[in-house]
């Protein structure tokens, strides 16, 4: 019931309103200046964004779209950075991303975006995980799999600072969020930085330790 109330309130904002990081719904600033009747929103797997899938499958999104005589297509993209790239290229009218990531790819590409909904903030939902040790300093010299140049990359840098290390002390391995869980099951991958619900799947594996998080 509370989730339903949240979705109704959130979707109303989308239709009527032209830290670590807040999770945002963003649109090009021109999206609502145009006369449009169809809108596409891309979402990816993160705990704060999954209500959009619920809203689509339960009919809540359609209910509000019908009220305003428009169509809203909610599309899941398996790769987070790719969803931002597609939004930046104009393939979607809106997408979900952290405020930090909104200031990189879209802004650097000249896309003037509007933040419509600040959906949540990360309070432990992003973390660095190591195999075989609970000491963050042991990350020195290891490969760290993460979504490069994303909020995870920033979190890793902050974590390293707390143990007097820098990014030069590790090797960042760019890995799609769609592949991180599977990658961590292999012997070669010993360190990752990621977000929930992927984080929960990884920390449920044997001999894993969350050594730094966004709380």
Secondary structure, 3 states (H helix, E strand, C coil): CHHHHHHHHHHHHHHHCCCCCEEEEEEECCCCCCCCCEEEEEECCCCCCCHHHHHHHHCHHHHHHHHCCCEEEEEECCCHHHHHHHHHCCCCCEEEEEHHHHHHHHHHCCCCEEEEEEEEECCCCEEEEEECCCCHHHHCCCEEEECCCCHHHHHHHHHHHHCCCCHHHCEEEECCCCCHHHHHCCCCCCEEEEECCHHHHHHCCCCEEEEEECC
